[in-house]
């Protein structure tokens, strides 16, 4: 079954300084691939990066654009130096990414300049099509995609640029245990959606405001990495949203 987007927004906010401890483009690529994989698994609606380390901006943007593109349209992306290791990225495998090598009736495909990954072009420049005939002449009709295709990704300079009115949850080992407030979070989600903020390795900036939640109760290690905290927090939120 092809999953739909969430009925209310689930936004994840991360900091570009998350990559401050990585010493190479390879390490950044691998870490970002893990983060994107978790974000797609749990159908995150929006992924917002706080640009607190501008030197990572182009790297994260370019790798993300590549990773989130459907496989048969990646050939339109120029392989810049920041994409040197994208072959090691885990596949995102959201519904639009998983298609047959041949045309199959009922399959939904993304279009770019008439290309849909079938060797023959369709009469549409962009958007989506539904394959209706897989014979010699590929036939497809315009289609409005209603299935989950990954998060909307954006970059902002400060927390002040975040959308107002959305209930904000901040991952914090000294916060309230998730189990004790799970019903509150479910209720807040139904009102306006939820924003989850996970801090960088250097710790949360002092101006981060939100409901502090401990998603990793009685952690057995000194520190939980950003991508680890993200996966645990999203898994727990997913169970109640």
Backbone torsions as a table, in degrees:
resi	resn	phi	psi	omega
1	UNK	NA	135.1	-179.8
2	UNK	-84.5	125.1	-175.4
3	UNK	-76.4	148.5	176.3
4	UNK	-92.5	161.2	172.0
5	UNK	-62.5	161.1	178.4
6	UNK	-66.6	148.6	-177.4
7	UNK	-71.6	-24.9	174.9
8	UNK	-128.1	154.2	-177.0
9	UNK	-64.9	137.0	167.6
10	UNK	-120.6	105.6	-175.9
11	UNK	-104.9	138.5	174.0
12	UNK	-113.0	131.4	177.9
13	UNK	-116.7	123.5	178.2
14	UNK	-128.1	166.5	-178.2
15	UNK	-111.1	139.8	178.1
16	UNK	-63.0	-22.2	176.2
17	UNK	-69.0	-3.4	171.5
18	UNK	-55.1	-27.7	-177.1
19	UNK	-96.7	11.9	-175.4
20	UNK	-68.1	-19.0	-179.2
21	UNK	-98.4	0.0	177.3
22	UNK	-87.3	135.7	-172.6
23	UNK	-102.8	-0.6	-178.0
24	UNK	-150.7	162.4	176.7
25	UNK	-62.0	-35.6	178.1
26	UNK	-60.4	-47.2	-178.9
27	UNK	-65.0	-40.0	178.0
28	UNK	-63.2	-44.1	180.0
29	UNK	-59.8	-45.3	-178.5
30	UNK	-65.9	-41.6	-179.4
31	UNK	-67.8	-43.5	179.1
32	UNK	-64.6	-37.9	177.3
33	UNK	-60.7	-39.9	177.6
34	UNK	-64.6	-43.8	179.2
35	UNK	-61.7	-47.3	-179.5
36	UNK	-63.3	-37.7	178.1
37	UNK	-61.1	-47.0	178.9
38	UNK	-62.4	-41.9	-178.8
39	UNK	-61.3	-40.5	178.9
40	UNK	-73.3	-39.0	179.6
41	UNK	-55.6	-43.0	-174.3
42	UNK	-98.3	17.8	173.6
43	UNK	52.6	47.8	175.4
44	UNK	-64.6	135.3	-177.2
45	UNK	-79.3	-41.8	-176.0
46	UNK	-138.3	137.4	174.7
47	UNK	-119.2	112.8	-177.7
48	UNK	-110.8	128.1	177.3
49	UNK	-105.2	129.1	172.7
50	UNK	-85.6	121.9	-175.7
51	UNK	-84.8	77.0	176.7
52	UNK	-95.8	-8.1	173.7
53	UNK	-138.3	93.8	-171.5
54	UNK	-65.6	-20.1	-178.7
55	UNK	-67.2	-16.2	178.8
56	UNK	-96.6	-4.2	-172.4
57	UNK	-60.1	-56.6	-177.2
58	UNK	-63.7	-37.9	-179.9
59	UNK	-61.6	-50.4	-177.4
60	UNK	-66.3	-41.8	-179.6
61	UNK	-63.7	-47.2	-175.6
62	UNK	-69.2	-40.9	179.1
63	UNK	-68.0	-39.1	178.8
64	UNK	-63.4	-45.9	178.6
65	UNK	-57.9	-40.8	179.6
66	UNK	-67.9	-47.1	-176.1
67	UNK	-63.7	-37.3	-175.1
68	UNK	-85.0	-10.3	178.3
69	UNK	-74.7	147.1	178.0
70	UNK	-64.8	144.6	-173.4
71	UNK	-55.1	-38.9	-174.8
72	UNK	-78.2	-3.0	175.9
73	UNK	-113.7	2.3	179.6
74	UNK	-63.9	-22.9	-177.9
75	UNK	-64.5	-16.3	178.3
76	UNK	-83.6	-7.1	-179.3
77	UNK	-93.1	123.4	178.6
78	UNK	-67.6	133.0	-178.1
79	UNK	-81.7	87.2	177.8
80	UNK	-77.1	171.7	-175.8
81	UNK	-62.3	-29.2	179.6
82	UNK	-71.0	-12.0	-178.8
83	UNK	-101.1	17.2	-174.8
84	UNK	-56.6	-35.4	-173.9
85	UNK	-112.4	19.0	-176.0
86	UNK	-65.8	-17.5	176.4
87	UNK	-65.4	-15.2	179.2
88	UNK	-94.4	-2.3	179.8
89	UNK	-67.5	143.3	173.4
90	UNK	-70.6	146.2	178.3
91	UNK	-67.4	139.4	178.9
92	UNK	-74.3	-39.0	173.4
93	UNK	55.0	34.4	168.3
94	UNK	-70.4	164.9	-171.1
95	UNK	-47.5	-44.1	-177.8
96	UNK	-68.2	-17.7	-178.7
97	UNK	-83.3	-21.8	-174.0
98	UNK	-102.0	94.3	-178.7
99	UNK	-133.1	165.5	179.5
100	UNK	-78.8	159.7	177.2
101	UNK	-73.8	-26.2	176.5
102	UNK	-108.5	163.3	179.0
103	UNK	-66.5	136.0	178.3
104	UNK	-132.5	128.1	179.6
105	UNK	-58.6	136.4	178.7
106	UNK	91.9	-6.8	-179.7
107	UNK	-80.3	141.4	179.3
108	UNK	-101.8	131.5	-178.7
109	UNK	-132.4	146.0	175.8
110	UNK	-83.1	145.7	-175.6
111	UNK	-117.7	138.5	170.9
112	UNK	-140.7	116.6	-178.9
113	UNK	52.8	39.3	178.4
114	UNK	82.4	-9.2	-177.8
115	UNK	-84.5	131.5	177.4
116	UNK	-130.3	13.4	177.4
117	UNK	79.8	21.9	-178.5
118	UNK	-117.2	7.5	179.5
119	UNK	84.3	-14.9	177.6
120	UNK	-130.7	141.7	-175.9
121	UNK	-86.5	157.2	175.5
122	UNK	-108.9	165.3	-177.2
123	UNK	-86.2	61.1	178.9
124	UNK	-156.8	137.1	-174.3
125	UNK	-86.0	-32.4	-177.2
126	UNK	-156.0	-172.7	-179.8
127	UNK	84.1	-139.6	-176.4
128	UNK	-137.3	155.0	175.7
129	UNK	-135.5	156.0	174.0
130	UNK	-109.5	121.0	-179.3
131	UNK	-70.2	126.6	-178.1
132	UNK	-114.7	-14.9	-178.5
133	UNK	-151.0	121.4	-175.3
134	UNK	-102.8	13.9	-178.9
135	UNK	-77.5	-164.8	-172.9
136	UNK	-49.8	-45.7	176.9
137	UNK	-96.1	113.1	-178.7
138	UNK	-70.8	124.5	178.5
139	UNK	-115.0	137.5	179.6
140	UNK	-150.1	151.0	-179.6
141	UNK	-116.9	149.5	177.5
142	UNK	-54.4	144.2	-176.2
143	UNK	-143.7	140.1	176.2
144	UNK	-96.3	107.7	-176.3
145	UNK	-65.4	129.4	-179.3
146	UNK	-115.6	3.3	-176.0
147	UNK	-98.8	162.2	-179.5
148	UNK	-65.9	131.3	-179.9
149	UNK	-130.2	20.1	179.7
150	UNK	108.3	170.4	-176.5
151	UNK	-81.2	156.1	167.6
152	UNK	-79.6	126.0	-174.5
153	UNK	-108.4	133.8	177.1
154	UNK	-145.1	161.8	-179.1
155	UNK	-124.7	131.0	179.9
156	UNK	-129.4	155.1	-176.1
157	UNK	-81.4	-26.6	-177.3
158	UNK	-152.0	166.0	177.9
159	UNK	-64.0	-23.5	-179.9
160	UNK	-64.1	-20.4	-178.6
161	UNK	-85.3	-3.5	178.8
162	UNK	-70.6	148.7	-179.1
163	UNK	-61.5	134.0	-179.2
164	UNK	-80.5	154.1	173.3
165	UNK	91.6	-3.7	180.0
166	UNK	-95.0	131.7	-179.1
167	UNK	-63.4	126.5	-173.5
168	UNK	-109.2	129.3	177.4
169	UNK	-114.8	132.1	-178.7
170	UNK	-115.7	123.5	176.5
171	UNK	-67.8	124.2	-175.0
172	UNK	-153.6	123.5	-178.1
173	UNK	-63.9	-17.2	179.1
174	UNK	-102.4	10.7	-179.1
175	UNK	-84.3	-173.1	179.1
176	UNK	-70.0	139.5	177.7
177	UNK	-61.8	135.9	-176.8
178	UNK	-55.6	-43.4	-176.9
179	UNK	-58.2	-29.6	-176.4
180	UNK	-79.2	-19.5	-175.9
181	UNK	-125.8	14.6	-177.4
182	UNK	-60.2	-37.9	179.7
183	UNK	-68.3	-34.8	176.4
184	UNK	-64.2	-44.1	-179.4
185	UNK	-64.0	-39.4	178.1
186	UNK	-62.5	-39.6	179.5
187	UNK	-67.7	-44.1	179.4
188	UNK	-65.0	-34.9	178.4
189	UNK	-61.9	-40.5	-178.9
190	UNK	-68.1	-22.2	-179.8
191	UNK	-78.4	-51.6	-173.5
192	UNK	-148.9	10.3	-175.5
193	UNK	87.5	177.2	-176.7
194	UNK	-132.2	141.2	173.0
195	UNK	-110.9	126.8	178.7
196	UNK	-109.3	122.9	178.2
197	UNK	-110.9	124.4	176.1
198	UNK	-116.9	125.5	-175.4
199	UNK	-76.8	165.1	178.6
200	UNK	-79.8	175.4	179.9
201	UNK	-58.1	-28.4	-178.6
202	UNK	-78.8	-5.3	179.9
203	UNK	102.9	164.0	-178.7
204	UNK	-72.4	137.7	173.6
205	UNK	-63.0	151.8	-176.5
206	UNK	-65.5	-18.7	-176.8
207	UNK	-91.6	9.3	178.7
208	UNK	-79.2	118.3	-179.5
209	UNK	-110.9	142.2	178.7
210	UNK	161.2	173.9	179.8
211	UNK	-77.5	117.4	-176.1
212	UNK	-79.7	125.2	-176.7
213	UNK	-130.0	133.4	175.0
214	UNK	-94.7	106.1	-179.2
215	UNK	-87.7	-17.0	-178.6
216	UNK	-119.0	81.7	-176.9
217	UNK	-71.7	135.3	178.7
218	UNK	55.5	47.8	-178.5
219	UNK	-59.7	142.7	-175.2
220	UNK	-94.6	5.5	179.2
221	UNK	-125.9	161.8	-177.9
222	UNK	-62.8	-43.0	-179.4
223	UNK	-141.1	148.6	178.1
224	UNK	-107.0	125.5	-177.6
225	UNK	-68.3	158.3	-176.7
226	UNK	-54.9	-49.7	-177.5
227	UNK	-66.2	-30.9	177.2
228	UNK	-71.0	-44.9	177.9
229	UNK	-61.6	-39.0	179.6
230	UNK	-61.9	-46.4	-177.9
231	UNK	-64.7	-41.2	179.8
232	UNK	-67.4	-45.3	-178.6
233	UNK	-63.2	-44.1	-179.4
234	UNK	-67.1	-36.7	178.6
235	UNK	-63.2	-42.1	-179.9
236	UNK	-71.4	-42.4	177.8
237	UNK	-63.3	-39.6	-179.5
238	UNK	-59.9	-28.3	-177.7
239	UNK	-73.8	-16.1	-176.8
240	UNK	-121.8	-12.9	-177.7
241	UNK	-90.6	NA	NA
